[in-house]
Amino acid sequence: MNYVRIAADECKGCRLCVQNCPNNCLGIGSEINQMGYQAAVFKNPNCTACGICFYVCPEPGAITVYKNEEQINA
């Protein structure tokens, strides 16, 4: 399974990952992180692990893309 893990407290809610995902796998969550932003969330299992979200994200370490890995809820 491919999936994206977003470090909510690193995300500034810029929406670049959401706007650039070709499969509409990301969205903006309803919870506010400790910096006061609504962080992006992974929402769609159709992820191809293309990595576009990782490359467009201006925050180093905020997004990790997993390809063919078992998703662990953390």
TIFI-645005 format. One record per residue: residue number from 1; residue in three letters; chain; x, y, z of N, C-alpha, C in turn. Coordinates in nm, 3 decimals, always signed. Layout:
<sites>
+-----+------+-----+---------+---------+---------+---------+---------+---------+---------+---------+---------+
: seq : type : mol :     nxx :     nyy :     nzz :    caxx :    cayy :    cazz :     cxx :     cyy :     czz :
+-----+------+-----+---------+---------+---------+---------+---------+---------+---------+---------+---------+
: NUM :  ALA :   A :       X :       Y :       Z :       X :       Y :       Z :       X :       Y :       Z :
...
+-----+------+-----+---------+---------+---------+---------+---------+---------+---------+---------+---------+
</sites>
This chain:
<sites>
+-----+------+-----+---------+---------+---------+---------+---------+---------+---------+---------+---------+
: seq : type : mol :     nxx :     nyy :     nzz :    caxx :    cayy :    cazz :     cxx :     cyy :     czz :
+-----+------+-----+---------+---------+---------+---------+---------+---------+---------+---------+---------+
:   1 :  MET :   A :  +0.084 :  -0.118 :  +0.000 :  +0.000 :  +0.000 :  +0.000 :  +0.089 :  +0.125 :  +0.000 :
:   2 :  ASN :   A :  +0.054 :  +0.222 :  -0.081 :  +0.123 :  +0.351 :  -0.083 :  +0.047 :  +0.447 :  +0.007 :
:   3 :  TYR :   A :  +0.120 :  +0.531 :  +0.078 :  +0.054 :  +0.631 :  +0.160 :  +0.149 :  +0.744 :  +0.192 :
:   4 :  VAL :   A :  +0.093 :  +0.852 :  +0.245 :  +0.169 :  +0.971 :  +0.281 :  +0.149 :  +0.997 :  +0.429 :
:   5 :  ARG :   A :  +0.258 :  +1.020 :  +0.498 :  +0.251 :  +1.058 :  +0.639 :  +0.287 :  +1.205 :  +0.649 :
:   6 :  ILE :   A :  +0.201 :  +1.281 :  +0.713 :  +0.223 :  +1.425 :  +0.729 :  +0.245 :  +1.454 :  +0.876 :
:   7 :  ALA :   A :  +0.357 :  +1.518 :  +0.907 :  +0.386 :  +1.560 :  +1.044 :  +0.304 :  +1.687 :  +1.069 :
:   8 :  ALA :   A :  +0.190 :  +1.671 :  +1.134 :  +0.094 :  +1.780 :  +1.149 :  +0.156 :  +1.905 :  +1.211 :
:   9 :  ASP :   A :  +0.244 :  +1.888 :  +1.305 :  +0.302 :  +2.005 :  +1.371 :  +0.409 :  +2.075 :  +1.288 :
:  10 :  GLU :   A :  +0.449 :  +2.015 :  +1.177 :  +0.543 :  +2.078 :  +1.084 :  +0.470 :  +2.151 :  +0.971 :
:  11 :  CYS :   A :  +0.345 :  +2.113 :  +0.947 :  +0.267 :  +2.166 :  +0.835 :  +0.216 :  +2.307 :  +0.866 :
:  12 :  LYS :   A :  +0.229 :  +2.395 :  +0.768 :  +0.180 :  +2.532 :  +0.782 :  +0.052 :  +2.555 :  +0.701 :
:  13 :  GLY :   A :  -0.009 :  +2.449 :  +0.653 :  -0.137 :  +2.460 :  +0.585 :  -0.134 :  +2.539 :  +0.456 :
:  14 :  CYS :   A :  -0.022 :  +2.540 :  +0.385 :  -0.011 :  +2.620 :  +0.262 :  -0.092 :  +2.562 :  +0.146 :
:  15 :  ARG :   A :  -0.127 :  +2.436 :  +0.157 :  -0.210 :  +2.365 :  +0.058 :  -0.138 :  +2.331 :  -0.073 :
:  16 :  LEU :   A :  -0.008 :  +2.352 :  -0.081 :  +0.063 :  +2.319 :  -0.204 :  +0.053 :  +2.170 :  -0.234 :
:  17 :  CYS :   A :  +0.066 :  +2.086 :  -0.133 :  +0.057 :  +1.941 :  -0.154 :  -0.084 :  +1.902 :  -0.199 :
:  18 :  VAL :   A :  -0.185 :  +1.963 :  -0.139 :  -0.324 :  +1.933 :  -0.173 :  -0.353 :  +1.972 :  -0.318 :
:  19 :  GLN :   A :  -0.309 :  +2.090 :  -0.358 :  -0.335 :  +2.141 :  -0.493 :  -0.259 :  +2.065 :  -0.600 :
:  20 :  ASN :   A :  -0.145 :  +2.008 :  -0.567 :  -0.061 :  +1.943 :  -0.667 :  -0.074 :  +1.791 :  -0.674 :
:  21 :  CYS :   A :  -0.147 :  +1.730 :  -0.583 :  -0.163 :  +1.584 :  -0.586 :  -0.250 :  +1.544 :  -0.705 :
:  22 :  PRO :   A :  -0.195 :  +1.464 :  -0.797 :  -0.272 :  +1.427 :  -0.916 :  -0.389 :  +1.332 :  -0.887 :
:  23 :  ASN :   A :  -0.388 :  +1.265 :  -0.773 :  -0.494 :  +1.170 :  -0.741 :  -0.586 :  +1.216 :  -0.629 :
:  24 :  ASN :   A :  -0.571 :  +1.343 :  -0.590 :  -0.657 :  +1.401 :  -0.487 :  -0.652 :  +1.320 :  -0.357 :
:  25 :  CYS :   A :  -0.531 :  +1.285 :  -0.315 :  -0.513 :  +1.201 :  -0.197 :  -0.499 :  +1.280 :  -0.067 :
:  26 :  LEU :   A :  -0.481 :  +1.410 :  -0.078 :  -0.458 :  +1.492 :  +0.040 :  -0.568 :  +1.597 :  +0.054 :
:  27 :  GLY :   A :  -0.591 :  +1.635 :  +0.177 :  -0.689 :  +1.740 :  +0.205 :  -0.642 :  +1.818 :  +0.326 :
:  28 :  ILE :   A :  -0.718 :  +1.917 :  +0.364 :  -0.686 :  +1.994 :  +0.484 :  -0.775 :  +1.944 :  +0.596 :
:  29 :  GLY :   A :  -0.712 :  +1.908 :  +0.707 :  -0.786 :  +1.856 :  +0.822 :  -0.860 :  +1.966 :  +0.896 :
:  30 :  SER :   A :  -0.943 :  +1.926 :  +0.988 :  -1.022 :  +2.022 :  +1.065 :  -0.955 :  +2.062 :  +1.195 :
:  31 :  GLU :   A :  -0.854 :  +1.986 :  +1.238 :  -0.787 :  +2.018 :  +1.364 :  -0.678 :  +2.122 :  +1.344 :
:  32 :  ILE :   A :  -0.653 :  +2.200 :  +1.448 :  -0.551 :  +2.303 :  +1.446 :  -0.426 :  +2.248 :  +1.512 :
:  33 :  ASN :   A :  -0.310 :  +2.264 :  +1.446 :  -0.185 :  +2.215 :  +1.505 :  -0.131 :  +2.315 :  +1.607 :
:  34 :  GLN :   A :  -0.018 :  +2.285 :  +1.668 :  +0.033 :  +2.370 :  +1.775 :  +0.083 :  +2.506 :  +1.726 :
:  35 :  MET :   A :  +0.099 :  +2.521 :  +1.594 :  +0.137 :  +2.651 :  +1.539 :  +0.016 :  +2.734 :  +1.498 :
:  36 :  GLY :   A :  -0.103 :  +2.674 :  +1.510 :  -0.226 :  +2.746 :  +1.477 :  -0.274 :  +2.728 :  +1.334 :
:  37 :  TYR :   A :  -0.223 :  +2.627 :  +1.263 :  -0.262 :  +2.601 :  +1.125 :  -0.346 :  +2.474 :  +1.115 :
:  38 :  GLN :   A :  -0.428 :  +2.468 :  +1.012 :  -0.498 :  +2.345 :  +0.979 :  -0.404 :  +2.266 :  +0.888 :
:  39 :  ALA :   A :  -0.357 :  +2.155 :  +0.937 :  -0.258 :  +2.075 :  +0.865 :  -0.322 :  +1.988 :  +0.757 :
:  40 :  ALA :   A :  -0.242 :  +1.953 :  +0.659 :  -0.286 :  +1.861 :  +0.554 :  -0.299 :  +1.721 :  +0.613 :
:  41 :  VAL :   A :  -0.386 :  +1.641 :  +0.553 :  -0.408 :  +1.502 :  +0.596 :  -0.416 :  +1.412 :  +0.472 :
:  42 :  PHE :   A :  -0.375 :  +1.288 :  +0.491 :  -0.388 :  +1.186 :  +0.386 :  -0.530 :  +1.132 :  +0.393 :
:  43 :  LYS :   A :  -0.600 :  +1.131 :  +0.279 :  -0.742 :  +1.094 :  +0.283 :  -0.787 :  +0.992 :  +0.179 :
:  44 :  ASN :   A :  -0.698 :  +0.956 :  +0.086 :  -0.742 :  +0.873 :  -0.026 :  -0.645 :  +0.759 :  -0.052 :
:  45 :  PRO :   A :  -0.692 :  +0.636 :  -0.052 :  -0.602 :  +0.521 :  -0.072 :  -0.553 :  +0.503 :  -0.216 :
:  46 :  ASN :   A :  -0.585 :  +0.594 :  -0.306 :  -0.542 :  +0.582 :  -0.446 :  -0.404 :  +0.642 :  -0.471 :
:  47 :  CYS :   A :  -0.326 :  +0.659 :  -0.368 :  -0.192 :  +0.718 :  -0.378 :  -0.101 :  +0.628 :  -0.463 :
:  48 :  THR :   A :  -0.028 :  +0.690 :  -0.556 :  +0.067 :  +0.617 :  -0.639 :  +0.210 :  +0.636 :  -0.591 :
:  49 :  ALA :   A :  +0.229 :  +0.709 :  -0.482 :  +0.361 :  +0.739 :  -0.426 :  +0.448 :  +0.814 :  -0.526 :
:  50 :  CYS :   A :  +0.388 :  +0.904 :  -0.600 :  +0.461 :  +0.980 :  -0.702 :  +0.560 :  +1.078 :  -0.639 :
:  51 :  GLY :   A :  +0.532 :  +1.123 :  -0.517 :  +0.624 :  +1.213 :  -0.447 :  +0.605 :  +1.360 :  -0.475 :
:  52 :  ILE :   A :  +0.508 :  +1.396 :  -0.556 :  +0.487 :  +1.538 :  -0.588 :  +0.462 :  +1.618 :  -0.460 :
:  53 :  CYS :   A :  +0.383 :  +1.565 :  -0.370 :  +0.354 :  +1.636 :  -0.244 :  +0.483 :  +1.663 :  -0.167 :
:  54 :  PHE :   A :  +0.571 :  +1.567 :  -0.164 :  +0.699 :  +1.581 :  -0.095 :  +0.783 :  +1.693 :  -0.158 :
:  55 :  TYR :   A :  +0.789 :  +1.695 :  -0.290 :  +0.873 :  +1.793 :  -0.360 :  +0.819 :  +1.936 :  -0.355 :
:  56 :  VAL :   A :  +0.687 :  +1.953 :  -0.350 :  +0.632 :  +2.089 :  -0.347 :  +0.623 :  +2.146 :  -0.206 :
:  57 :  CYS :   A :  +0.636 :  +2.062 :  -0.105 :  +0.624 :  +2.108 :  +0.033 :  +0.745 :  +2.193 :  +0.072 :
:  58 :  PRO :   A :  +0.720 :  +2.316 :  +0.121 :  +0.831 :  +2.403 :  +0.161 :  +0.888 :  +2.370 :  +0.299 :
:  59 :  GLU :   A :  +0.825 :  +2.280 :  +0.372 :  +0.870 :  +2.246 :  +0.507 :  +0.946 :  +2.113 :  +0.506 :
:  60 :  PRO :   A :  +1.078 :  +2.116 :  +0.524 :  +1.155 :  +1.991 :  +0.526 :  +1.108 :  +1.900 :  +0.639 :
:  61 :  GLY :   A :  +1.083 :  +1.777 :  +0.605 :  +1.042 :  +1.680 :  +0.706 :  +0.894 :  +1.674 :  +0.734 :
:  62 :  ALA :   A :  +0.814 :  +1.758 :  +0.671 :  +0.670 :  +1.757 :  +0.698 :  +0.599 :  +1.641 :  +0.629 :
:  63 :  ILE :   A :  +0.649 :  +1.600 :  +0.513 :  +0.583 :  +1.494 :  +0.435 :  +0.681 :  +1.380 :  +0.408 :
:  64 :  THR :   A :  +0.633 :  +1.259 :  +0.432 :  +0.707 :  +1.138 :  +0.398 :  +0.616 :  +1.051 :  +0.313 :
:  65 :  VAL :   A :  +0.666 :  +1.004 :  +0.201 :  +0.588 :  +0.920 :  +0.110 :  +0.637 :  +0.777 :  +0.122 :
:  66 :  TYR :   A :  +0.543 :  +0.685 :  +0.140 :  +0.575 :  +0.543 :  +0.152 :  +0.520 :  +0.468 :  +0.033 :
:  67 :  LYS :   A :  +0.604 :  +0.387 :  -0.030 :  +0.563 :  +0.308 :  -0.145 :  +0.567 :  +0.160 :  -0.108 :
:  68 :  ASN :   A :  +0.456 :  +0.092 :  -0.131 :  +0.444 :  -0.052 :  -0.104 :  +0.482 :  -0.088 :  +0.039 :
:  69 :  GLU :   A :  +0.432 :  -0.012 :  +0.134 :  +0.459 :  -0.038 :  +0.275 :  +0.326 :  -0.055 :  +0.348 :
:  70 :  GLU :   A :  +0.330 :  -0.129 :  +0.455 :  +0.211 :  -0.144 :  +0.537 :  +0.194 :  -0.019 :  +0.621 :
:  71 :  GLN :   A :  +0.075 :  +0.040 :  +0.616 :  +0.051 :  +0.164 :  +0.690 :  +0.036 :  +0.135 :  +0.837 :
:  72 :  ILE :   A :  +0.110 :  +0.212 :  +0.916 :  +0.103 :  +0.200 :  +1.062 :  +0.036 :  +0.325 :  +1.115 :
:  73 :  ASN :   A :  -0.070 :  +0.310 :  +1.189 :  -0.139 :  +0.425 :  +1.245 :  -0.061 :  +0.478 :  +1.363 :
:  74 :  ALA :   A :  -0.013 :  +0.600 :  +1.351 :  +0.063 :  +0.662 :  +1.459 :  +0.022 :  +0.805 :  +1.478 :
+-----+------+-----+---------+---------+---------+---------+---------+---------+---------+---------+---------+
</sites>
